[in-house]
């Protein structure tokens, strides 16, 4: 996605969220090295979609720094127990965590950021919903 944005003359401010700010910074630096001539910037932010306080902290950071959000890409997803891939749905704790992470966390994240999205002239939300939808996999196809 950043590859496409970096090719435009217009500069974009891209927020790159990870559970660890250090990992977000490392990933942002790695991407920026690949596109040294871009006018766009990546802002690493810490967010854990399993933690409501973390989501609220990111919201406040974005609201303070930018005042609005033009687009949101929900790309967080997890598969905690590989036997669930075979539809053996008898492991309630793993299923609950899976639902919390992949469904509830995404809903809370999106609902929290709606006020900032509504401040945009053209707000967009994109949900990437499976392992096959990752940008890395899409690049290979």
Buried (B, 14 or more C-beta within 10 A) or exposed (E): BBEEBBEEEEEBBBBBBBBEEEEBBEBBEEBBEEBEEBEBEBBBBBBBBBEBEBBEBBBEBBBEEBEBBBBBBBBBBEEEEEEBEEEEEEBEEBBEBBEBBBEBBBEBBBEBBEEBBEEEEEBEEEEBEEEEEEEEEEEEE
